[in-house]
């Protein structure tokens, strides 16, 4: 207090040497902080753009791949297994930072990765049995339950009324887009229900695992793809290639399909690796609901580009409905607290293991998916 009083009494304008040096130091720190903020914002934008491009292309490529190789479980698994091989090799060569596998963290990550595999399979099944319009509407509904779940489970602030208005606008625009095109196909209604139940839970659970395991991005990619890929291999031989006839048909398609079959399948594998990396980096930064909204806006942006540049339904209703949905996503991002950046309290202690409830939810989803797969073959 004495020093503060002496500084104040030295000069009314505050131009003493002590004051000037402190001002220069504070200004230097401010400039440095602003530079860091700009750099971090640039990194965030690069990650968002990378995720947007990868996720948008993956939807189209998966539809293409399933037409050439109509095996949902196989295609989903093929998006995980190559990532394990490439990340493992890159880590062993020191090209990327990958921690050694630890059983405790594998156990903690298993339900999240398992549920992610189930939701990916359900999404691919909707694309296979239905149309892209149905998938877009389904995907647009996910942020609403995700917002409730992360408020309760992760401590994120509940969206404001203006943010809810943005989410509702997003859903409304998606419904209008579907009605302006081929409409919503109900053939895949059971898979849609599975997706809508599992994906919000999975989004919150993965966010929790990312916050508590302390793993770098490439390690998260390795853990998720290793668990999901291993589970996928088991499911392939239980649900899809479980008969000699199915295995013979699968082999025949690969052997005789040529470039028209291998091109979309290999592209799907590559984009699976890209999406895995970008989504882990983005999930660490943004809230679960913001990530779900980002996923919808990515696909809507791809649809808009497709409608404006390629022969398709580019009617006023179709294009304007996509613009309305994108406007709803932007409204949510601008009005939610922190503009989508995660506001949940940071966790410094690592999780000692997975919650038994998470395992129960994952197993329930797996059984549900298995029943749907068996019922399809019976019909």
Number of C-alpha atoms within 10 A of each C-alpha: 6 6 8 8 9 10 17 13 11 12 11 9 9 14 13 14 10 10 16 12 12 12 14 11 12 12 12 12 12 12 12 12 12 12 12 12 12 12 12 12 12 12 12 16 13 13 19 19 14 18 24 23 18 21 25 22 18 22 20 17 20 25 21 20 24 21 13 18 21 17 19 24 25 21 23 27 25 20 28 26 22 19 25 20 14 13 21 20 14 15 18 14 10 10 10 16 16 22 16 11 11 9 10 13 20 18 16 21 24 23 28 28 26 27 28 24 27 28 25 22 23 27 25 23 25 26 24 20 16 17 19 23 23 25 24 23 23 22 23 29 21 25 27 18 15 25 23 16 21 24 17 11 13 20 13 20 18 16 20 13 12 14 21 19 17 26 29 20 22 31 26 20 27 30 22 21 28 23 16 18 16 13 16 21 16 14 12 21 16 15 24 21 12 20 25 21 16 21 24 24 23 25 24 22 25 23 21 20 24 19 21 18 21 16 17 15 20 22 22 24 25 26 22 26 29 22 23 26 25 14 18 26 16 12 18 18 14 12 17 19 18 12 11 9 10 13 14 11 13 17 12 11 16 14 11 10 14 10 10 12 19 17 15 22 22 17 16 25 22 18 23 23 21 20 22 23 21 22 22 22 21 22 21 19 18 21 27 32 29 24 23 25 28 24 22 29 26 21 26 24 18 18 22 19 12 14 17 13 10 10 8 12 15 17 13 9 16 22 20 16 25 27 20 20 28 26 18 25 27 19 20 28 21 15 18 20 17 13 16 21 18 23 16 16 10 10 12 10 10 14 18 12 16 19 12 10 10 19 18 12 17 24 16 14 20 20 11 15 21 16 12 18 17 12 10 9 9 7 5
